[in-house]
Amino acid sequence: MKLTINGRAREVDVEPEMPLLWVLRDVLDMKGTKFGCGIAQCGACTVHINGEPVRSCAYPVSAAVGQQVTTIEGISRNSSHPVQVAWVEHQVPQCGYCQSGQIMAAVALLKKKPRPSDTDIDSAMTNICRCGTYARIRTAIHAAAGGNAAAKKA
């Protein structure tokens, strides 16, 4: 199967129903996308397909053929994406395990809503953070969007 991942053509020889997550991690050795629950609930495995966030643990690789797949490794070469910068500045990660999926969800949100409200953020950010850094996630998203008073105070 021919895939386009982070703008690069890749070819893999796997079963069509193999989850995209395992193709990324085990076949292509791209470890940024994490395995969390395996049932598309937690969001640790979030990647973009044609700019839309999807849970790659439940997304068959065959569905990615002909699509543009973007992983955490593909949003910037040097962690300079505004969301990544805001994540560091606002000390979002605690354990950090869910953060690549959280960042991918936030990037997708900001593409659709460049100036999201708290309600927009709460609706879009359905990924689970076991450490409970939701307030810092919201602050960082506002900061990445260009900031607001709440983000600047945090």
N, C-alpha and C positions, 0 to 999 in steps of 0.2 A: 504494500500500500504506500502511496505517495502522500506525504503530509507536508504542510507548510507551517513551520513552528518558528516563531519570532523572526519571520521574514526569510527563513532559510528552508530550502527544499530538503526533506529527509525521506528516506525510504525505509520501511520496516517490514519484516516478514513475521507477522503475528496472526493469531486468530481474529476474525472480524469483530467478535463480541468482547474481546479483551478491553477492559476499561482503559481509557486514555491515560489515567493516572499511572497505571503500571507500565504503559509504554514509555511515558516520560521518565519515570523513576528507574525502572529496571532495564529497559531496552536501550534508551538513549542516555541514561546516567545523568538526568537532570533532576537534582535532588531538592530544588527549591519548593516545588509543589509537594505538600505534605499529605499523608494519609491520616485521617482522623477516625471516622466512624464506619466508612464503607457503605453507607446507605443514603448518601446525599443530604444529610441533615446538618452536619456541623460546619461545613464550609472551608475546612482547612485545605481542601484540594481545589479551591476555586482557580480557574483559568478563564481566559476570554476566548470565545469562538466568535469571530467576526465582530469583536468589540463587546459582546454580551457575556456577562459572567455565567459560567456553568460549573457544576460540581463534577469534576473529572472522574471521580471514583465510580460514578454511575453512568458515564458517557462512553458508549462503545467507540473504539478507535475508528471503526468503519464510518461512523457519522462525521468524523473530522476530515475525511478525505475531501479535498476540494475547498476546504474552509481555511480561514486564517486563524491559527492557534497562537495565542500569546500567553506566555507564562511569566512568573515573577522575574525570571532572568531577562525577559524581553522588554520590560517597561523602561529600563535604562541600563546603560553599560556600566555606570559608575555610581549607582544609587543616588542620582541627582534628580529623579522625578520629584516634583513638588510634594507628592504624598509621602514618598520615602523620607524626604528632608523633614517634613512636619512630624513624621513618626519619631524621628530621632530627637528633634527639638523639644517635643512634648513628652518624651520618655514613655511612649505608648507601651512597648513590650514589657511584660513582666517575665513570664517563662519564655515567651516568644514563639511557641509552637504554632499557634494559629495565625501568626502575623502575615505570612505571605498571602494567605487566603483573604485576610482582612484588607490588606493593601490592594489586592486585585479587585475586591468588591468596591472599595472606596474610589479607585481609579475609574471604574465603570460608572459609578454614581456621578462623579464630577464631569464625565463626558456628557452625560444626559442633563445634569443640573449643575452648571458651573458655580452657582451660589445657592447651595441647598439650605433649607431650614432644618431645625432640629427634627421636625416631623419627617422631612424627606430622608434625613440620615437614619432615623429610627426605622423607617419603612424599608430602606434599601439594605441596611447592614443587618442581615439575618444570620451572619456567621456567629458561632458560639465561641466565647472566650472564657475558658475555665477560670482564669485569674480575675475576671470581672473588670477589665480596663475600659469599659464602655464609655465612661466620661472622658477619658483621655483620647479615645478613638474619635469621639465627636469633636473635641477641641482641635485635634490634628486635622480633621477633615475641613473644619472651618478655616484653619490656618492655611491649608493647601489651596483653598478656594480664594485666597486673598485676604483672609482674616476678617475678624469682626471683634467687637469689644470683648466678648467672652473668651475668644481664642487668645487675645493679647494679654488678658489678665492671668491666664492659666500658667 
